Amino acid sequence: MKIKSFIPFIIWTILIMILLGLPGKFFPKVPNFWEWLSWDKLVHFVLFGTFCFLFLWGVKKQNILQKRHYIIAGIIGIFYSGLTELLQHFVFIKRNGNWYDFLADVIGCFLGLYLFNILYKKWFSKTSKS
């Protein structure tokens, strides 16, 4: 595998850890499930959606993309989102990890996989018609 194909993914992975590890104020407790939707969750969707998207983009650039790579990207995304939440809870100063953020991260991962799949099919159908 060529590491060069994964440079955007690696940079994004480091950026996520930096952003989620920066000291910040504690977020207020969320009283119920429906109030968990906020701008904070949108940030989590985007961070981890982009994370999975860039992983698949790196695989695609090597012309080895298969269905199993979607599963691998999802597993890596879920693992990394869990890791960041655990680090926020136990290691990072003035940060708190929570299940709602983890859920937003996982949903973001699946949205990134879905978006990549849609764009890849559009790209693939254009190149196969040429």
N, C-alpha and C positions, 0 to 999 in steps of 0.2 A: 504494500500500500504506500502511496505517496503522501507524505505528511503535508505537502504543499496544498493539496486539495482541501485539507481540513483546517487551514489557518484561520478563516473566518469563524469556524465553529470553536476553535481553541480560544481565540480572542473573546468571543461572546461568552464562553464558559467562564473565563477569568473575570470578565466584566460583571457577570451575574454575581459571582462570589464577592467581588468588591462592593457592589451596590447593596447586596443583602447583608453584608458584614459591617457596613458603616454604622457608627453609633447614631442612634436616632431616638426619638421619644417613643414611649410605649403607646401602642394603639389602644383605644378604649375597648373594654370587653363588649363583645357583640351579644346582645340580649337574646336574639332568636335567629333561626336559620335564614329567614327572608331578608334580614337586615345585613347579611354578610356581603351583599353585593355593594361594592364601592369602587372608587378610583384605584384604591390599593389593589383590589383583585384584578382590575383591568391591567395594571402593570404586571402582575404575576402571569396573566394570560399571555401577554406580549413577550415577556422575558422567556418563558418556557416554550411557547409556540415557536418563537424564533430559534431557540436552542435545538429543537427537534428538526425544524426545517433546515437549518444549516448543516446538521449532521447528515441528513439525506442528500443535501446538495453536494457535500464532499464525496459521498459514495457515488452519486450520479456522475460527477466529474471524472471518476475513474472507470466509468462504463461497466460497473459490476452490480448495478442496482437490481435487487431481487425482492420478492415479497418479504422474505425473512428480515431484510434490513429495516423494514417498517417496524417489525416486532422488536428488533434490537434497539432501534431509536426510541421506541416507547419505553422499553425497560430501562435504558440509560437515563431517559428523561425523568421517569418516576423515581429512580434511585437518587439522581442528583437533586431533585426537588425535596425528597425526604432528607437528604444529607444537609441541604441548606437550612431547612426548618429545624433540624436537630442542633445544628451549629448556632442558629439564632437563639434557640432556647437555652443551651447549655454553655456556649463559649463566647459568643459575641457580646460586647458590653452594650447595655441599654437597648437590647433587641429582644424580641420574644417571638418564638416560633409558635404557630398554632395550626390546628387541623384545617381551618377554613382556607388559610394560605396554601397549605399542601393540596387541598382539593382544587383550588384555583390553578395551581401549578400543573396538576395532572390534566385538568380540562384544557389548559393551554397547550400541553404536549399533544393531546389528541387533535386539537384544532390545527396545530402546526403540521401534523402528519396528514390531516385531511386536506389542508390548503396545498401542501406540496403535491399530494396525489392529483388534485384537480389541475394544478398548473403543469405538472409533468405530463398528464394525459393530453392537455392542449398542445404542449410543446412536441410531444411524441407524434401526435396525429398530423401536425404540420410538417414534420421532417419526413414522415413515412409517405406523405402524398407527393412530396417533391421528387 
